[in-house]
Amino acid sequence: MFQIDLNRQPLLPPLIQFDHNLASEFYKRLTKWISDFDQALDQEHEVGLRLVNFGQTVTFHLESIGYWNPSLISFSGFTDNGDPVELIQHVTQISVLLTKLKRKDLTKPKRPIGFAAPAE
């Protein structure tokens, strides 16, 4: 009869299952790309999103990104007219063009996307 001495077996770390297709993972990647894009802009510009769908183009100032696992991403902001916008998309449908837009209020500090203004 074959026996295994459990005291002599090496302990292995537990295998953690992780789904890289969750909206939270897309959120992490998107915020990194958007942050990198924003850091390359001067103080007079901020990140904008341009969406093209059904022959129409919408451009808006991006204020925040959100997600709802397993598969929804949201982009919130405002148009040049000040109208609020929010796009909710399935992660497989994400197609946005990052663009620079003139900041509306240069008297306020530039705000990182999706986060509160830095403490002064």
CNS distance restraints for C-alpha pairs under 8 A (distance, minus, plus):
assign (resid   5 and name CA) (resid   9 and name CA) 6.97 0.50 0.50
assign (resid  20 and name CA) (resid  25 and name CA) 5.84 0.50 0.50
assign (resid  20 and name CA) (resid  26 and name CA) 7.92 0.50 0.50
assign (resid  21 and name CA) (resid  25 and name CA) 6.51 0.50 0.50
assign (resid  21 and name CA) (resid  26 and name CA) 7.08 0.50 0.50
assign (resid  21 and name CA) (resid  70 and name CA) 7.93 0.50 0.50
assign (resid  21 and name CA) (resid  71 and name CA) 7.82 0.50 0.50
assign (resid  22 and name CA) (resid  26 and name CA) 6.70 0.50 0.50
assign (resid  22 and name CA) (resid  69 and name CA) 5.94 0.50 0.50
assign (resid  22 and name CA) (resid  70 and name CA) 4.95 0.50 0.50
assign (resid  22 and name CA) (resid  71 and name CA) 5.87 0.50 0.50
assign (resid  23 and name CA) (resid  27 and name CA) 6.00 0.50 0.50
assign (resid  23 and name CA) (resid  67 and name CA) 5.84 0.50 0.50
assign (resid  23 and name CA) (resid  68 and name CA) 6.39 0.50 0.50
assign (resid  23 and name CA) (resid  69 and name CA) 5.14 0.50 0.50
assign (resid  23 and name CA) (resid  70 and name CA) 5.47 0.50 0.50
assign (resid  23 and name CA) (resid  71 and name CA) 4.74 0.50 0.50
assign (resid  23 and name CA) (resid  72 and name CA) 5.83 0.50 0.50
assign (resid  23 and name CA) (resid  73 and name CA) 6.26 0.50 0.50
assign (resid  23 and name CA) (resid  91 and name CA) 6.37 0.50 0.50
assign (resid  24 and name CA) (resid  28 and name CA) 6.33 0.50 0.50
assign (resid  24 and name CA) (resid  67 and name CA) 6.22 0.50 0.50
assign (resid  24 and name CA) (resid  68 and name CA) 7.37 0.50 0.50
assign (resid  24 and name CA) (resid  69 and name CA) 6.35 0.50 0.50
assign (resid  24 and name CA) (resid  70 and name CA) 7.69 0.50 0.50
assign (resid  25 and name CA) (resid  29 and name CA) 6.43 0.50 0.50
assign (resid  26 and name CA) (resid  30 and name CA) 5.99 0.50 0.50
assign (resid  26 and name CA) (resid  91 and name CA) 7.26 0.50 0.50
assign (resid  27 and name CA) (resid  31 and name CA) 6.01 0.50 0.50
assign (resid  27 and name CA) (resid  65 and name CA) 7.41 0.50 0.50
assign (resid  27 and name CA) (resid  66 and name CA) 7.07 0.50 0.50
assign (resid  27 and name CA) (resid  67 and name CA) 6.63 0.50 0.50
assign (resid  27 and name CA) (resid  73 and name CA) 7.15 0.50 0.50
assign (resid  28 and name CA) (resid  32 and name CA) 6.27 0.50 0.50
assign (resid  29 and name CA) (resid  33 and name CA) 6.33 0.50 0.50
assign (resid  30 and name CA) (resid  34 and name CA) 6.02 0.50 0.50
assign (resid  31 and name CA) (resid  35 and name CA) 5.83 0.50 0.50
assign (resid  31 and name CA) (resid  65 and name CA) 7.64 0.50 0.50
assign (resid  31 and name CA) (resid 113 and name CA) 7.55 0.50 0.50
assign (resid  32 and name CA) (resid  36 and name CA) 6.15 0.50 0.50
assign (resid  33 and name CA) (resid  37 and name CA) 6.17 0.50 0.50
assign (resid  34 and name CA) (resid  38 and name CA) 6.05 0.50 0.50
assign (resid  34 and name CA) (resid  47 and name CA) 7.48 0.50 0.50
assign (resid  34 and name CA) (resid  98 and name CA) 7.54 0.50 0.50
assign (resid  34 and name CA) (resid 113 and name CA) 7.60 0.50 0.50
assign (resid  35 and name CA) (resid  39 and name CA) 6.15 0.50 0.50
assign (resid  35 and name CA) (resid 112 and name CA) 7.29 0.50 0.50
assign (resid  35 and name CA) (resid 113 and name CA) 7.00 0.50 0.50
assign (resid  36 and name CA) (resid  40 and name CA) 6.64 0.50 0.50
assign (resid  37 and name CA) (resid  41 and name CA) 6.96 0.50 0.50
assign (resid  37 and name CA) (resid  47 and name CA) 7.46 0.50 0.50
assign (resid  37 and name CA) (resid  98 and name CA) 7.78 0.50 0.50
assign (resid  38 and name CA) (resid  46 and name CA) 6.43 0.50 0.50
assign (resid  38 and name CA) (resid  47 and name CA) 5.87 0.50 0.50
assign (resid  38 and name CA) (resid 112 and name CA) 7.99 0.50 0.50
assign (resid  41 and name CA) (resid  45 and name CA) 6.09 0.50 0.50
assign (resid  41 and name CA) (resid  46 and name CA) 6.82 0.50 0.50
assign (resid  41 and name CA) (resid 100 and name CA) 7.39 0.50 0.50
assign (resid  42 and name CA) (resid  46 and name CA) 7.99 0.50 0.50
assign (resid  43 and name CA) (resid 106 and name CA) 7.96 0.50 0.50
assign (resid  43 and name CA) (resid 110 and name CA) 7.01 0.50 0.50
assign (resid  44 and name CA) (resid 102 and name CA) 5.94 0.50 0.50
assign (resid  44 and name CA) (resid 103 and name CA) 5.70 0.50 0.50
assign (resid  44 and name CA) (resid 106 and name CA) 6.78 0.50 0.50
assign (resid  45 and name CA) (resid 100 and name CA) 5.94 0.50 0.50
assign (resid  45 and name CA) (resid 101 and name CA) 5.32 0.50 0.50
assign (resid  45 and name CA) (resid 102 and name CA) 4.49 0.50 0.50
assign (resid  45 and name CA) (resid 103 and name CA) 5.04 0.50 0.50
assign (resid  46 and name CA) (resid  61 and name CA) 7.34 0.50 0.50
assign (resid  46 and name CA) (resid 100 and name CA) 5.62 0.50 0.50
assign (resid  46 and name CA) (resid 101 and name CA) 5.44 0.50 0.50
assign (resid  46 and name CA) (resid 102 and name CA) 6.36 0.50 0.50
assign (resid  46 and name CA) (resid 103 and name CA) 5.74 0.50 0.50
assign (resid  46 and name CA) (resid 110 and name CA) 7.72 0.50 0.50
assign (resid  47 and name CA) (resid  61 and name CA) 6.29 0.50 0.50
assign (resid  47 and name CA) (resid  62 and name CA) 5.96 0.50 0.50
assign (resid  47 and name CA) (resid  98 and name CA) 6.65 0.50 0.50
assign (resid  47 and name CA) (resid  99 and name CA) 5.97 0.50 0.50
assign (resid  47 and name CA) (resid 100 and name CA) 5.08 0.50 0.50
assign (resid  47 and name CA) (resid 101 and name CA) 6.21 0.50 0.50
assign (resid  48 and name CA) (resid  59 and name CA) 6.73 0.50 0.50
assign (resid  48 and name CA) (resid  60 and name CA) 5.43 0.50 0.50
assign (resid  48 and name CA) (resid  61 and name CA) 4.40 0.50 0.50
assign (resid  48 and name CA) (resid  62 and name CA) 5.23 0.50 0.50
assign (resid  48 and name CA) (resid  98 and name CA) 5.84 0.50 0.50
assign (resid  48 and name CA) (resid  99 and name CA) 4.96 0.50 0.50
assign (resid  48 and name CA) (resid 100 and name CA) 5.50 0.50 0.50
assign (resid  48 and name CA) (resid 101 and name CA) 5.66 0.50 0.50
assign (resid  49 and name CA) (resid  59 and name CA) 5.54 0.50 0.50
assign (resid  49 and name CA) (resid  60 and name CA) 5.51 0.50 0.50
assign (resid  49 and name CA) (resid  61 and name CA) 6.52 0.50 0.50
assign (resid  49 and name CA) (resid  62 and name CA) 6.34 0.50 0.50
assign (resid  49 and name CA) (resid  96 and name CA) 6.29 0.50 0.50
assign (resid  49 and name CA) (resid  97 and name CA) 5.64 0.50 0.50
assign (resid  49 and name CA) (resid  98 and name CA) 4.96 0.50 0.50
assign (resid  49 and name CA) (resid  99 and name CA) 5.92 0.50 0.50
assign (resid  50 and name CA) (resid  57 and name CA) 6.85 0.50 0.50
assign (resid  50 and name CA) (resid  58 and name CA) 5.67 0.50 0.50
assign (resid  50 and name CA) (resid  59 and name CA) 4.30 0.50 0.50
assign (resid  50 and name CA) (resid  60 and name CA) 6.69 0.50 0.50
assign (resid  50 and name CA) (resid  96 and name CA) 6.03 0.50 0.50
assign (resid  50 and name CA) (resid  97 and name CA) 5.06 0.50 0.50
assign (resid  50 and name CA) (resid  98 and name CA) 6.51 0.50 0.50
assign (resid  50 and name CA) (resid  99 and name CA) 6.92 0.50 0.50
assign (resid  51 and name CA) (resid  57 and name CA) 5.61 0.50 0.50
assign (resid  51 and name CA) (resid  58 and name CA) 5.21 0.50 0.50
assign (resid  51 and name CA) (resid  59 and name CA) 6.34 0.50 0.50
assign (resid  51 and name CA) (resid  95 and name CA) 7.38 0.50 0.50
assign (resid  51 and name CA) (resid  96 and name CA) 5.58 0.50 0.50
assign (resid  51 and name CA) (resid  97 and name CA) 6.65 0.50 0.50
assign (resid  52 and name CA) (resid  56 and name CA) 5.69 0.50 0.50
assign (resid  52 and name CA) (resid  57 and name CA) 4.49 0.50 0.50
assign (resid  52 and name CA) (resid  58 and name CA) 6.53 0.50 0.50
assign (resid  52 and name CA) (resid  96 and name CA) 7.99 0.50 0.50
assign (resid  53 and name CA) (resid  57 and name CA) 6.56 0.50 0.50
assign (resid  59 and name CA) (resid  79 and name CA) 6.67 0.50 0.50
assign (resid  60 and name CA) (resid  77 and name CA) 6.32 0.50 0.50
assign (resid  60 and name CA) (resid  78 and name CA) 5.41 0.50 0.50
assign (resid  60 and name CA) (resid  79 and name CA) 4.47 0.50 0.50
assign (resid  60 and name CA) (resid  80 and name CA) 6.73 0.50 0.50
assign (resid  60 and name CA) (resid  85 and name CA) 7.67 0.50 0.50
assign (resid  61 and name CA) (resid  77 and name CA) 5.32 0.50 0.50
assign (resid  61 and name CA) (resid  78 and name CA) 5.35 0.50 0.50
assign (resid  61 and name CA) (resid  79 and name CA) 6.16 0.50 0.50
assign (resid  61 and name CA) (resid  80 and name CA) 7.52 0.50 0.50
assign (resid  61 and name CA) (resid 101 and name CA) 7.01 0.50 0.50
assign (resid  62 and name CA) (resid  75 and name CA) 7.02 0.50 0.50
assign (resid  62 and name CA) (resid  76 and name CA) 6.03 0.50 0.50
assign (resid  62 and name CA) (resid  77 and name CA) 4.56 0.50 0.50
assign (resid  62 and name CA) (resid  78 and name CA) 7.01 0.50 0.50
assign (resid  62 and name CA) (resid 113 and name CA) 7.08 0.50 0.50
assign (resid  63 and name CA) (resid  75 and name CA) 7.76 0.50 0.50
assign (resid  63 and name CA) (resid  76 and name CA) 5.72 0.50 0.50
assign (resid  63 and name CA) (resid  77 and name CA) 4.69 0.50 0.50
assign (resid  63 and name CA) (resid  78 and name CA) 7.76 0.50 0.50
assign (resid  63 and name CA) (resid 113 and name CA) 5.55 0.50 0.50
assign (resid  63 and name CA) (resid 114 and name CA) 6.06 0.50 0.50
assign (resid  64 and name CA) (resid  75 and name CA) 6.00 0.50 0.50
assign (resid  64 and name CA) (resid  76 and name CA) 5.23 0.50 0.50
assign (resid  64 and name CA) (resid  77 and name CA) 6.69 0.50 0.50
assign (resid  64 and name CA) (resid 113 and name CA) 5.42 0.50 0.50
assign (resid  64 and name CA) (resid 114 and name CA) 3.89 0.50 0.50
assign (resid  64 and name CA) (resid 115 and name CA) 7.32 0.50 0.50
assign (resid  65 and name CA) (resid  73 and name CA) 7.26 0.50 0.50
assign (resid  65 and name CA) (resid  74 and name CA) 5.54 0.50 0.50
assign (resid  65 and name CA) (resid  75 and name CA) 4.68 0.50 0.50
assign (resid  65 and name CA) (resid  76 and name CA) 6.30 0.50 0.50
assign (resid  65 and name CA) (resid 113 and name CA) 7.44 0.50 0.50
assign (resid  65 and name CA) (resid 114 and name CA) 5.63 0.50 0.50
assign (resid  66 and name CA) (resid  73 and name CA) 5.75 0.50 0.50
assign (resid  66 and name CA) (resid  74 and name CA) 4.93 0.50 0.50
assign (resid  66 and name CA) (resid  75 and name CA) 6.58 0.50 0.50
assign (resid  66 and name CA) (resid 114 and name CA) 7.89 0.50 0.50
assign (resid  67 and name CA) (resid  71 and name CA) 7.69 0.50 0.50
assign (resid  67 and name CA) (resid  72 and name CA) 5.47 0.50 0.50
assign (resid  67 and name CA) (resid  73 and name CA) 4.30 0.50 0.50
assign (resid  67 and name CA) (resid  74 and name CA) 5.85 0.50 0.50
assign (resid  68 and name CA) (resid  72 and name CA) 5.06 0.50 0.50
assign (resid  68 and name CA) (resid  73 and name CA) 6.49 0.50 0.50
assign (resid  71 and name CA) (resid  90 and name CA) 5.52 0.50 0.50
assign (resid  71 and name CA) (resid  91 and name CA) 5.48 0.50 0.50
assign (resid  72 and name CA) (resid  88 and name CA) 6.67 0.50 0.50
assign (resid  72 and name CA) (resid  89 and name CA) 5.61 0.50 0.50
assign (resid  72 and name CA) (resid  90 and name CA) 4.68 0.50 0.50
assign (resid  72 and name CA) (resid  91 and name CA) 5.87 0.50 0.50
assign (resid  73 and name CA) (resid  88 and name CA) 5.74 0.50 0.50
assign (resid  73 and name CA) (resid  89 and name CA) 5.40 0.50 0.50
assign (resid  73 and name CA) (resid  90 and name CA) 6.29 0.50 0.50
assign (resid  73 and name CA) (resid  91 and name CA) 6.28 0.50 0.50
assign (resid  74 and name CA) (resid  86 and name CA) 6.70 0.50 0.50
assign (resid  74 and name CA) (resid  87 and name CA) 5.40 0.50 0.50
assign (resid  74 and name CA) (resid  88 and name CA) 4.35 0.50 0.50
assign (resid  74 and name CA) (resid  89 and name CA) 6.32 0.50 0.50
assign (resid  75 and name CA) (resid  86 and name CA) 5.52 0.50 0.50
assign (resid  75 and name CA) (resid  87 and name CA) 5.11 0.50 0.50
assign (resid  75 and name CA) (resid  88 and name CA) 6.62 0.50 0.50
assign (resid  76 and name CA) (resid  84 and name CA) 7.61 0.50 0.50
assign (resid  76 and name CA) (resid  85 and name CA) 5.74 0.50 0.50
assign (resid  76 and name CA) (resid  86 and name CA) 4.33 0.50 0.50
assign (resid  76 and name CA) (resid  87 and name CA) 6.49 0.50 0.50
assign (resid  77 and name CA) (resid  84 and name CA) 5.90 0.50 0.50
assign (resid  77 and name CA) (resid  85 and name CA) 5.43 0.50 0.50
assign (resid  77 and name CA) (resid  86 and name CA) 6.51 0.50 0.50
assign (resid  78 and name CA) (resid  82 and name CA) 5.43 0.50 0.50
assign (resid  78 and name CA) (resid  83 and name CA) 5.25 0.50 0.50
assign (resid  78 and name CA) (resid  84 and name CA) 4.31 0.50 0.50
assign (resid  78 and name CA) (resid  85 and name CA) 5.35 0.50 0.50
assign (resid  79 and name CA) (resid  83 and name CA) 5.28 0.50 0.50
assign (resid  79 and name CA) (resid  84 and name CA) 6.56 0.50 0.50
assign (resid  79 and name CA) (resid  85 and name CA) 7.07 0.50 0.50
assign (resid  89 and name CA) (resid  93 and name CA) 6.30 0.50 0.50
assign (resid  89 and name CA) (resid  94 and name CA) 6.54 0.50 0.50
assign (resid  90 and name CA) (resid  94 and name CA) 6.86 0.50 0.50
assign (resid 106 and name CA) (resid 110 and name CA) 7.96 0.50 0.50
assign (resid 109 and name CA) (resid 117 and name CA) 7.24 0.50 0.50
assign (resid 110 and name CA) (resid 117 and name CA) 7.40 0.50 0.50
assign (resid 111 and name CA) (resid 115 and name CA) 7.23 0.50 0.50
assign (resid 111 and name CA) (resid 116 and name CA) 6.77 0.50 0.50
assign (resid 111 and name CA) (resid 117 and name CA) 4.99 0.50 0.50
assign (resid 111 and name CA) (resid 118 and name CA) 7.24 0.50 0.50
assign (resid 112 and name CA) (resid 116 and name CA) 7.16 0.50 0.50
assign (resid 112 and name CA) (resid 117 and name CA) 6.82 0.50 0.50
